[in-house]
Amino acid sequence: MQTIVSRKVDPLESAVVSVCFMNAGTLGTYNVLPGEAVMGGTVRTFLPEVRDLVENTIKRMAEGIALAHGLKAEVTYERLISSVNNDERLTKEGVRIAQDLLGKDKIYPDFKPFMSSEDFSVYQEKVPGTICRIGISDENHTVPLHNPKFDFNDEVLALASTLFVKIAQERLNALSKE
């Protein structure tokens, strides 16, 4: 499946295909061939058409490899979360508000897209929005998110709350004038 990204996806587009688990047989049963194997993972893309391509290619590959070996393959592909697509106008407004509050030297408005899995996109399917990242690392908080040793930096809560309140106030003021 790793060849899907390198051979099928346009090199100017982004995709990640990760096999995150495999299970076959029973642990400790050394003399019984398993009757089935299960694999699972995640696909991340920015464009729906790239996601379609990856899904169709996974199905074709699994079915073709199974057929070549006299087996059957069943692919269940669940589309759980789409990609985050920030509203350009709201992003510019948020950057301006953050720069006013914190100073231009503390804000990185040209943050490159990245292939995380973020359910904020579910909100964006209902209303335009923009997501921002608030830095929480310091000398005492260096372990990244999704690590069992992660320790949230509570010191950023006041600043983050203030920023979100300012954005909400300005957005409400703008809506009342529309």
N, C-alpha and C positions, 0 to 999 in steps of 0.2 A: 504493500500500500504506500510505502514511502516514494515509489516512483510516480505516484499520481501527481504530486506537486511538481516534481522535477521534469516530468515528461508530458503531462496533460494540461496543466494550468499555465496560462500565458505568463511568461516570466515578469511582465510588468504588473501583474496582479499578485495578491497575497493569499496564501492558504496554508493552513496547518492541519495535518492529519496525524493524530496520536492514538496509538493502541495503548490503552491504559491498564487493561487487565486481560488475562487469559486463564481459563479454567478447563481442565479435562481430567476426568478420573477422580479417584478418592485418595487423599494423602495417606501413604502407608500401604496402599494396595499395589504391590509390585508385579503381580502376575496376571493382571486383568487389563486387557486393552479397553480403553473407554469407548463407549458407544457414541459419544458426542463431545464436542469441544465448543466452548463459548469464548468469544472475544468481544471486547467493548472498548470504546474510547470516545474521542471528541474530534469534531471538525470545526475549524474556525476560518471564516472568510469575511471579507468586507462586502462582497457583492452577492446577491441572491443567485445570479446566473453561474457564478463560480461554485456556489454551494450545490446547485443542481448538477453541474458537471461532476463534482466529487462524488455525490451520492450515486449517480448513474454508473460511474466508473467503479466504485466499490462493489456495487451489485454485480456488474458484468464480470469483474475479476473473481469475486468469490464463487459465483456460479460456474464460471469457466474452469477454474482450478479444481473445484469439486467434481465437475463432470469428467475432467481429464483423469481423475483418480477413481471413478466409479462411485462417487459420493454425492450427497445433496447439500446444498448451502441455502440458508435462509438469512436474509439481511433485513433487520428492522432498523430503520433510520428515523430517528425522532428529531424533529426540528424544535428544539426547546427555546433557544434564545437567538434572536437575530443580532446583527452587529449594531454598535452604537454609532449613530450619525448625528453629530451635533448641528444644531441650527446655527447658521453663520452669523446672523444678526444677534441672536441671544448670546453667542459666544463672545462676540466683540463687546457687547454690553457688560458681560461678566468680567472680562479682562480689564476693561476700563474701571469698573467699580473696585476690583481687587487692587489695581495699580494705585487708585486714589487712596485706598485704605492702607495698603502696605508699602507702597513705593514701587516704582518700575523695576528696580534691581531685584526685587523678590518674586517677580512674576515671570513665568516662561510661557508666553502666548503661542509660540511656534512648536508646541509639543507634538511630536510625531505620533501618528496612529500606531497602536500596538494590538497584538492578537490575544487579548485577555478575554475571558468569558464574563460578561457583565450584564446583569439583568436590568440595568437602567434602560436598556433599549425597549423593554416592555412599556415603560412610561412614555418613551418617545413615539411609540406607535399610536398613542392616544393624543398627546399634545407635543408641540415642538419643545425642545429642551437642549440643554448643554450640560455635560458632565465636566467636573474639574477634579483635579487631584490636589490634596493638601499634604504638603511634606510633613512627615511625622518622625523622621529619623533624626537622631542626635547621638552624642557619644554614649548614651545609656540605652538607646533603642536602635540597634543595628540589624536585628534579625528581620528578614522580609515577611510579608503577609503570607498566610497559608503554610507557615512553618510551625511545628509544634512548640517551638520556643518563642514564638512571636509574643511581644509585650506591647500593647497599645500605649502610645504616648499620650496620657491624659492631659498634658500641658497644652496641647493644641486645641482642645475643645472650646475654650473661650474665644480664641481667634477665629476658628472655623464657624462657630455659631454667629459671631458678629458679622462675618463676611456673608453668610447665608441670609441673615436678617436684612443687611443692606441691599443685597440683590433682590430680595422679596419686596422690600419697600419701594425701590426704584421701579420694579416691574409693575407693582400695583398702581403706582402713580402714573406710569405710562399707559396702563390699561384704562384708567379713569379718564384720560384725555382723549382716548381713541373713540 
